[in-house]
Amino acid sequence: MGENILFLGCGNMGSALVRGLVRDRWHTKYRFLLFDRVLERAQDLAASCGVEWVEHPLLYPPKFVFFAVKPKDVPEAARLLSSWQEGVLVSVVAGVPLKDLREHFAPSVGVVRVMPNLCVEVGEGVVPVVFSPEIPEPYREELLFLFASLGWVFETGEEEIDLLTALSGSGPGIVALFVEGLMDGGVQAGLPWEKSLRLVTQVVLGTALLLKEKGFHPGVLKNLVASPGGTTIASLSVLERAGFRGILMEGVKAAYQRAQELSLG
């Protein structure tokens, strides 16, 4: 078994990261160690993924720590790592910048911020990464290689993190609401919800892949589908009159404002 990776926090995001990395079998290269203050949460996740849970986070010295706790719990969780002197902390905590994280850890511990979304669980997430300057190049390369299993990985500046959190982090919730609305439309028209949901998820998946592979503006695809006098343009007309596009834009704006508020404490 290789070097240790500790996952401190096994909530929704922590669990998604573990499952995404296990899906690509990284647990066969590194020793995955799971810790959560709710012990049963770590135990259940470890059992489902075939990895280990620990009663104390520093029972085995970790090379990397995935720090997946709520912002308000950062001081308490950091105290559990107070004797940790060597490695890299990978924070997925929204709204806590590198300079604030740095205050809680030894100077010899490197700090990285990543803002993934829940889609990392299936290897199709968005993973913006902010490295603090002291991270050695070999560690950067190792972490980027590790993150690549989770989806689209890219380095960015910390000043952009709030906007990325709003769009990619909140995006799955917005898309899920959109999918639910389309599914309910199918149910209203007479389809069983199971069939309607399968149909809609396939449509969303196919549309996303088509846009990704073709690389063209979504308006181009919209125009290809919306034939004159057809069903699509009739549906789009209703959505436009209701302000659908503007509502989505306002939703992203609200998420961005909230991300900024969290960053300001």
VMD Tcl script that draws the C-alpha trace (Angstrom):
set ca {
  {0.00 0.00 0.00}
  {1.28 3.49 -0.88}
  {1.28 6.81 0.94}
  {-1.69 7.94 3.02}
  {-4.49 10.28 1.93}
  {-6.78 11.41 4.73}
  {-10.32 12.55 3.98}
  {-11.38 14.72 6.90}
  {-15.13 15.15 6.57}
  {-17.42 12.58 4.97}
  {-20.45 14.71 4.14}
  {-21.84 15.17 0.64}
  {-18.69 16.64 -0.94}
  {-16.22 14.53 0.99}
  {-18.14 11.39 0.05}
  {-18.32 12.43 -3.62}
  {-14.54 12.92 -3.71}
  {-13.88 9.54 -2.11}
  {-16.24 7.74 -4.47}
  {-14.88 9.55 -7.51}
  {-11.28 8.63 -6.70}
  {-12.16 5.06 -5.74}
  {-14.04 4.78 -9.04}
  {-10.69 5.31 -10.78}
  {-8.98 2.95 -8.30}
  {-6.70 5.49 -6.66}
  {-7.24 3.63 -3.38}
  {-5.01 0.88 -4.78}
  {-2.10 3.34 -5.13}
  {-2.67 5.34 -1.94}
  {-4.01 4.26 1.43}
  {-7.35 6.06 1.86}
  {-8.20 6.95 5.46}
  {-11.61 8.39 6.33}
  {-12.42 10.48 9.38}
  {-15.59 12.27 10.41}
  {-16.72 13.57 13.78}
  {-19.83 11.45 13.20}
  {-17.99 8.15 13.31}
  {-20.76 6.13 11.69}
  {-20.63 8.36 8.61}
  {-16.97 7.52 8.02}
  {-17.58 3.85 8.77}
  {-20.47 3.55 6.31}
  {-18.59 5.32 3.52}
  {-15.45 3.26 4.12}
  {-17.46 0.02 4.01}
  {-19.20 0.99 0.78}
  {-15.93 1.97 -0.93}
  {-13.62 -0.72 0.41}
  {-11.28 1.67 2.24}
  {-10.37 2.37 5.88}
  {-11.81 4.65 8.55}
  {-9.84 5.98 11.52}
  {-10.78 7.11 15.01}
  {-8.22 9.94 14.92}
  {-7.15 11.81 11.77}
  {-3.40 11.55 12.49}
  {-3.36 7.89 13.44}
  {-1.30 7.36 10.27}
  {0.68 10.37 8.95}
  {-0.97 11.60 5.72}
  {0.77 12.99 2.67}
  {-2.42 14.75 1.56}
  {-5.45 15.78 3.58}
  {-8.73 16.48 1.80}
  {-10.31 19.01 4.13}
  {-14.08 18.79 3.54}
  {-15.81 20.47 6.47}
  {-18.28 23.32 6.82}
  {-16.74 26.83 7.05}
  {-17.87 27.25 10.68}
  {-16.12 23.98 11.62}
  {-12.69 24.93 10.23}
  {-11.07 25.97 13.58}
  {-12.25 22.84 15.38}
  {-11.25 20.52 12.53}
  {-7.87 22.24 12.12}
  {-7.08 21.65 15.80}
  {-7.27 17.92 15.11}
  {-4.36 18.42 12.70}
  {-2.32 20.74 14.94}
  {0.59 18.28 15.25}
  {0.74 17.60 11.49}
  {4.06 18.94 10.22}
  {4.54 17.67 6.67}
  {2.19 17.31 3.69}
  {-0.40 19.22 1.68}
  {-3.85 20.29 2.82}
  {-6.41 20.23 0.00}
  {-9.31 22.40 1.14}
  {-12.76 22.11 -0.42}
  {-14.21 24.56 2.13}
  {-16.26 27.31 0.46}
  {-15.52 30.88 1.42}
  {-12.26 30.32 3.33}
  {-9.26 31.78 1.45}
  {-5.72 30.44 1.48}
  {-4.44 33.13 3.86}
  {-7.06 32.19 6.48}
  {-6.41 28.48 6.10}
  {-2.68 29.07 6.45}
  {-3.18 30.51 9.96}
  {-4.39 27.14 11.26}
  {-1.50 24.95 10.09}
  {2.25 24.59 10.46}
  {4.36 26.62 7.98}
  {5.74 23.36 6.59}
  {2.24 22.25 5.47}
  {1.30 23.35 1.97}
  {-2.23 24.58 1.26}
  {-4.33 24.11 -1.89}
  {-7.92 25.16 -2.55}
  {-10.21 23.22 -4.87}
  {-13.88 23.96 -5.52}
  {-15.30 20.77 -7.05}
  {-18.96 20.03 -7.62}
  {-20.81 16.83 -6.75}
  {-20.39 15.47 -10.27}
  {-16.84 14.42 -9.32}
  {-18.46 11.26 -7.98}
  {-19.01 10.03 -11.54}
  {-15.81 11.50 -12.98}
  {-17.58 14.39 -14.72}
  {-17.05 17.20 -12.24}
  {-15.53 20.66 -12.52}
  {-12.41 21.06 -10.39}
  {-10.83 24.54 -10.28}
  {-7.54 24.48 -8.34}
  {-5.66 27.27 -6.55}
  {-2.12 26.39 -5.45}
  {-0.38 28.45 -2.80}
  {3.10 29.53 -3.94}
  {5.02 27.21 -1.63}
  {3.67 23.98 -3.17}
  {6.62 22.18 -4.86}
  {6.22 21.33 -8.53}
  {6.26 17.52 -7.97}
  {3.32 17.89 -5.55}
  {1.47 20.09 -8.04}
  {1.86 17.52 -10.77}
  {0.85 14.66 -8.49}
  {-2.29 16.43 -7.32}
  {-3.32 17.53 -10.82}
  {-2.92 13.93 -12.00}
  {-5.05 12.78 -9.07}
  {-7.73 15.43 -9.71}
  {-7.87 14.54 -13.41}
  {-9.89 11.44 -12.51}
  {-12.66 13.69 -11.22}
  {-13.51 15.61 -14.39}
  {-12.35 18.91 -15.91}
  {-9.42 20.19 -13.86}
  {-7.81 23.60 -14.33}
  {-5.69 26.03 -12.35}
  {-7.16 29.43 -11.57}
  {-6.58 32.48 -9.40}
  {-8.23 32.78 -6.02}
  {-10.01 35.97 -7.11}
  {-12.09 33.85 -9.51}
  {-13.07 31.14 -7.01}
  {-16.33 32.76 -5.83}
  {-17.67 33.02 -9.38}
  {-16.64 29.45 -10.18}
  {-18.27 28.26 -6.95}
  {-21.51 29.97 -7.96}
  {-21.62 28.57 -11.48}
  {-20.13 25.09 -11.23}
  {-20.75 24.39 -7.54}
  {-24.37 25.49 -7.56}
  {-24.93 24.43 -11.16}
  {-25.88 20.79 -10.45}
  {-28.70 21.98 -8.15}
  {-30.00 24.34 -10.83}
  {-29.77 21.67 -13.50}
  {-31.53 19.17 -11.20}
  {-34.41 21.62 -10.78}
  {-34.57 22.02 -14.57}
  {-34.56 18.23 -15.03}
  {-37.32 17.84 -12.44}
  {-39.41 20.45 -14.24}
  {-39.02 18.67 -17.59}
  {-39.79 15.35 -15.94}
  {-42.94 16.76 -14.35}
  {-43.95 18.05 -17.77}
  {-43.69 14.51 -19.11}
  {-45.74 13.20 -16.19}
  {-48.38 15.86 -16.80}
  {-48.55 14.73 -20.42}
  {-49.11 11.11 -19.33}
  {-45.73 9.41 -18.90}
  {-44.83 7.48 -15.72}
  {-42.27 9.51 -13.77}
  {-39.62 6.79 -14.04}
  {-39.82 6.79 -17.83}
  {-40.02 10.56 -18.01}
  {-36.95 10.95 -15.79}
  {-34.92 8.47 -17.83}
  {-35.93 10.26 -21.01}
  {-35.04 13.71 -19.66}
  {-31.68 12.67 -18.16}
  {-30.70 11.11 -21.49}
  {-31.73 14.29 -23.33}
  {-29.67 16.45 -20.94}
  {-26.68 14.12 -21.16}
  {-26.82 13.95 -24.94}
  {-27.25 17.72 -25.28}
  {-24.29 18.41 -22.97}
  {-22.05 15.97 -24.85}
  {-23.08 17.41 -28.21}
  {-22.30 20.95 -27.08}
  {-18.99 19.81 -25.57}
  {-17.84 17.91 -28.66}
  {-19.05 20.42 -31.25}
  {-17.86 23.40 -29.25}
  {-20.46 25.73 -30.65}
  {-22.70 28.27 -28.92}
  {-25.88 26.73 -27.44}
  {-27.93 29.14 -29.54}
  {-26.72 27.28 -32.64}
  {-28.08 23.98 -31.31}
  {-31.32 25.67 -30.28}
  {-31.80 26.96 -33.83}
  {-31.06 23.52 -35.30}
  {-33.83 21.99 -33.18}
  {-36.38 24.79 -33.50}
  {-37.87 24.26 -36.96}
  {-40.36 26.87 -38.29}
  {-43.83 26.44 -36.80}
  {-42.73 23.34 -34.87}
  {-43.04 22.02 -31.34}
  {-39.72 23.36 -30.06}
  {-40.32 26.97 -31.03}
  {-43.79 26.77 -29.47}
  {-42.22 25.61 -26.20}
  {-39.43 28.20 -26.34}
  {-41.96 30.96 -26.88}
  {-43.69 30.08 -23.61}
  {-40.38 29.92 -21.72}
  {-39.19 33.25 -23.11}
  {-42.45 35.00 -22.19}
  {-42.03 33.71 -18.64}
  {-38.50 35.13 -18.45}
  {-36.82 31.72 -18.21}
  {-33.41 32.88 -19.42}
  {-33.42 35.93 -17.15}
  {-34.47 33.86 -14.13}
  {-31.49 31.54 -14.66}
  {-29.15 34.52 -14.94}
  {-30.54 36.00 -11.72}
  {-30.11 32.64 -10.01}
  {-26.41 32.53 -10.90}
  {-26.02 36.15 -9.76}
  {-27.60 35.34 -6.39}
  {-25.28 32.34 -5.94}
  {-22.26 34.53 -6.75}
  {-23.32 37.20 -4.26}
  {-23.76 34.56 -1.57}
  {-20.32 33.08 -2.33}
  {-18.81 36.54 -1.91}
  {-20.61 36.98 1.41}
  {-19.16 33.69 2.65}
  {-15.67 34.77 1.62}
  {-16.03 37.98 3.60}
  {-17.07 35.98 6.65}
}
mol new
graphics top color blue
foreach p $ca { graphics top sphere $p radius 0.5 }
foreach p [lrange $ca 0 end-1] q [lrange $ca 1 end] { graphics top cylinder $p $q radius 0.2 }
display resetview
